[in-house]
Amino acid sequence: MSDAVAERRRAELAEALEETRARIARACASAGRSTDEVELLAVTKTFPASDAALLADLGVLDLAENKEQEARPKTEEFARLRPESGARWHMVGQLQRNKARSVARWADVVESVDSRRLAEALQRAVGNALEAGERSRPLDVLLQVNLEQRADRGGCSPEELPELAEIITRMCEIRLRGVMGVAPLGEDPSVAFATLSEISERLRRDFPEARDLSAGMSGDLESAIAHGSTRVRVGTALLGGRRLVSP
C-alpha cells in the first residue's frame, strides 16, 4: 500500500471512528451512562491487517475476528506491522473445538463459548500454549447466549448458562468474564437486549467477575447501550461494507 493510499484510508477510518464514538456518546447520554462504561470493539473481518494497524494508530486497541482461518494470518501480520501496539484480539464467531489450539495462540478473548466441550477444548489448548510459551496469560471468555432459541443458531440457552458458568469457574486456564448475544435479524433488538441484560444481571449475582455484556453492532448499538451493554462490536460503521481481501 502506497503512502498516499494509506493516508486516505487512515482519514476514512478516522472520520468513521469519530462518527461511531459520537453515536456511542449520544446513546450513553440518553441512557444516563458514562462513555467510560462502553468499550468499542472493532470487527475487522474481511478487511486487511493494514486496516487493523491504522485503527490501532487511532487508539482502537480491541479488535475482533469471526473466522479462525482468517484471523490467524491476519493477527500474525498485524503483529509485524504494530509489534508494540498492545492490541487485544477477540474471537466473536462460532468456534469449532478442533480450532481451539490455533485460537489459543492469538486470541486474548473468546466471546462465543457455548458448550462444556468447547470450554474444555479451550482449557486444554490454552494450557498447552502457556506451557509452550505461545501465550503468557489465561484466556478470557464470554458465554454466548442464544437469543433466538433456534438449534441452528450459535449460543447456549439461558437455562444452560448457569451450569456452564459454574463449570468454567472451576477451570484455571480460562476466565469467565460475562455474556455475549446477537439480536435476531428483522426483529426489535430491544426485546432481545432486555432479555440479555436480565441474564447478565443474574449471572453477575452468582459470578461477580462476569461483568462484561457484549451486545450491539453497527445497526443496533443504541438499543444495546440502553440495555446495559458494556461492549459494542462494530464493523460496517467503522470499516465500510464488507469486501473480500487477503488478510
C-alpha positions in Angstrom: 0.0 0.0 0.0 1.4 3.4 -1.0 1.8 6.2 1.5 -1.0 8.2 -0.3 -3.4 5.3 -0.3 -2.6 4.6 3.4 -3.2 8.2 4.3 -6.6 8.3 2.5 -7.6 5.1 4.3 -6.5 6.5 7.6 -8.6 9.6 7.0 -11.6 7.4 6.1 -11.2 5.4 9.3 -10.7 8.4 11.4 -13.9 10.0 10.2 -15.9 6.8 10.7 -14.4 6.4 14.2 -15.4 9.9 15.1 -18.9 9.3 14.0 -19.1 6.0 15.8 -17.8 7.4 19.0 -20.3 10.2 18.7 -23.1 7.7 18.4 -21.9 5.9 21.4 -21.7 9.1 23.4 -25.2 10.1 22.4 -26.6 6.7 23.3 -24.8 6.8 26.7 -26.2 10.3 27.4 -29.7 9.1 26.6 -29.3 6.1 28.9 -27.7 8.2 31.7 -24.5 6.3 31.4 -20.8 7.3 31.1 -19.0 6.6 27.9 -16.3 5.0 30.0 -18.8 2.2 30.6 -18.9 1.1 27.0 -16.0 -0.3 25.1 -15.7 -0.2 21.3 -14.7 -3.4 19.7 -13.7 -3.1 16.0 -14.7 -6.1 14.0 -12.1 -6.3 11.2 -13.4 -9.5 9.4 -12.8 -9.4 5.6 -10.6 -6.3 6.0 -6.8 -6.4 5.8 -4.3 -6.3 8.6 -3.3 -2.8 7.4 -6.7 -1.5 8.4 -6.4 -3.1 11.9 -3.0 -1.3 12.1 -4.5 2.0 11.2 -7.2 1.6 13.8 -4.6 0.8 16.4 -2.8 4.1 15.4 -6.1 5.8 16.0 -6.4 4.4 19.5 -8.7 1.4 18.9 -6.9 -1.5 20.6 -9.7 -4.0 20.9 -10.0 -5.8 17.6 -12.2 -8.8 16.6 -12.4 -11.6 14.0 -15.1 -14.2 13.5 -13.3 -16.9 11.5 -10.2 -18.6 12.8 -8.8 -19.3 9.4 -8.8 -15.6 8.5 -7.7 -14.4 12.0 -4.6 -16.5 12.3 -2.6 -15.0 9.4 -4.1 -11.5 10.0 -3.0 -11.3 13.6 0.4 -12.5 12.6 0.7 -9.8 10.0 -0.7 -7.2 12.4 2.0 -8.2 15.0 4.7 -7.5 12.4 3.1 -4.1 11.4 2.5 -2.9 15.0 4.6 -5.1 17.4 4.3 -2.7 20.3 0.6 -1.8 20.0 -0.8 -3.7 23.0 -3.9 -4.6 21.0 -6.3 -7.3 22.3 -7.8 -9.7 19.8 -11.3 -11.1 20.3 -12.8 -14.2 18.7 -16.5 -13.4 18.2 -17.7 -16.0 15.7 -18.7 -19.6 16.2 -15.7 -21.7 17.1 -15.3 -25.4 16.4 -13.4 -27.4 19.1 -10.7 -28.5 16.6 -9.8 -24.8 16.2 -9.2 -24.3 19.9 -5.4 -25.0 19.6 -4.9 -22.3 16.9 -7.2 -19.8 18.6 -5.3 -20.2 21.9 -2.2 -18.8 20.1 -3.6 -15.5 19.1 -6.9 -14.7 21.0 -7.0 -12.7 24.2 -10.8 -13.1 24.4 -13.2 -15.7 23.0 -16.8 -14.3 23.2 -18.6 -17.3 21.7 -18.2 -20.1 24.2 -21.5 -22.0 24.2 -20.8 -25.6 25.4 -18.9 -27.5 28.0 -16.9 -29.4 25.3 -15.7 -26.2 23.8 -14.7 -24.8 27.2 -12.8 -27.9 27.9 -11.1 -27.8 24.5 -10.0 -24.2 25.1 -8.8 -25.1 28.6 -6.5 -27.8 27.2 -5.4 -25.6 24.3 -4.6 -22.6 26.5 -2.7 -24.8 29.0 -0.6 -26.2 26.2 0.0 -22.8 24.7 1.1 -21.4 28.1 3.5 -24.4 28.6 4.9 -23.9 25.1 5.4 -20.2 25.6 2.9 -19.3 22.9 0.9 -17.1 25.2 1.6 -15.5 28.6 -1.8 -15.3 30.3 -5.1 -17.2 30.7 -7.9 -16.7 28.1 -10.9 -14.5 29.0 -14.2 -16.0 27.8 -17.8 -14.8 27.4 -20.7 -17.1 27.2 -22.7 -16.7 24.0 -26.5 -16.7 24.7 -28.9 -18.0 22.0 -31.5 -15.2 21.9 -33.5 -16.9 19.1 -34.0 -20.3 20.8 -33.2 -21.9 17.5 -31.0 -25.0 17.3 -29.3 -23.8 14.1 -28.0 -20.6 15.9 -24.9 -20.4 18.0 -25.1 -19.9 21.7 -26.3 -21.8 24.7 -29.8 -21.5 26.0 -30.5 -19.2 29.0 -31.4 -22.3 31.1 -28.0 -23.9 30.3 -26.0 -20.9 31.1 -25.6 -21.1 34.9 -24.3 -24.7 34.8 -21.8 -23.8 32.0 -20.6 -20.7 34.0 -20.1 -22.9 37.1 -18.0 -25.4 35.1 -15.8 -22.6 33.6 -15.2 -21.0 37.0 -13.6 -24.3 38.1 -11.1 -24.1 35.2 -7.7 -22.4 35.7 -6.7 -21.5 32.2 -9.8 -19.8 31.0 -11.6 -17.0 33.0 -15.3 -16.2 32.9 -15.8 -12.5 32.0 -19.5 -12.2 31.0 -22.0 -12.9 28.3 -22.5 -12.1 24.6 -25.5 -12.1 22.4 -26.8 -11.1 18.9 -30.2 -9.7 18.4 -32.3 -11.7 15.9 -32.5 -10.1 12.4 -35.8 -8.5 11.4 -37.0 -8.1 15.0 -37.0 -5.3 17.5 -33.5 -5.6 19.1 -34.6 -4.0 22.3 -36.6 -7.2 23.2 -33.5 -9.4 22.8 -31.2 -6.9 24.6 -33.6 -6.6 27.5 -33.6 -10.4 27.9 -29.8 -10.5 27.6 -29.5 -7.7 30.2 -31.6 -9.7 32.7 -29.5 -12.8 32.1 -26.3 -10.8 32.6 -27.6 -9.4 35.9 -28.5 -12.8 37.2 -25.1 -14.2 36.2 -23.2 -11.4 37.9 -25.1 -12.1 41.2 -23.6 -15.6 41.3 -20.3 -14.8 39.5 -19.3 -11.2 40.2 -16.3 -11.5 37.8 -18.7 -11.9 34.9 -19.1 -8.2 34.4 -18.9 -7.9 30.6 -22.1 -7.6 28.5 -21.1 -7.7 24.8 -24.1 -6.6 22.7 -24.9 -4.3 19.9 -23.5 -3.9 16.4 -23.4 -1.2 13.8 -27.2 -1.2 13.3 -28.4 -1.5 16.9 -25.7 -0.3 19.2 -28.0 2.4 20.6 -30.6 -0.1 21.8 -27.8 -2.3 23.3 -26.3 0.6 25.2 -29.8 1.5 26.6 -30.0 -2.0 28.0 -26.6 -2.0 29.7 -24.1 -3.2 27.0 -20.5 -2.7 28.1 -19.0 -3.6 24.7 -20.4 -2.9 21.2 -19.0 -4.9 18.3 -18.8 -2.5 15.3 -17.6 -3.5 11.8 -19.5 -1.8 8.9 -19.9 1.6 10.6 -16.1 1.7 11.1 -14.7 0.0 8.1 -17.4 0.2 5.4 -19.2 -2.5 3.5 -17.7 -6.0 3.6 -15.2 -6.9 0.9 -13.1 -9.9 0.1 -9.5 -9.1 0.6 -6.4 -11.0 1.5 -5.7 -10.7 5.3 
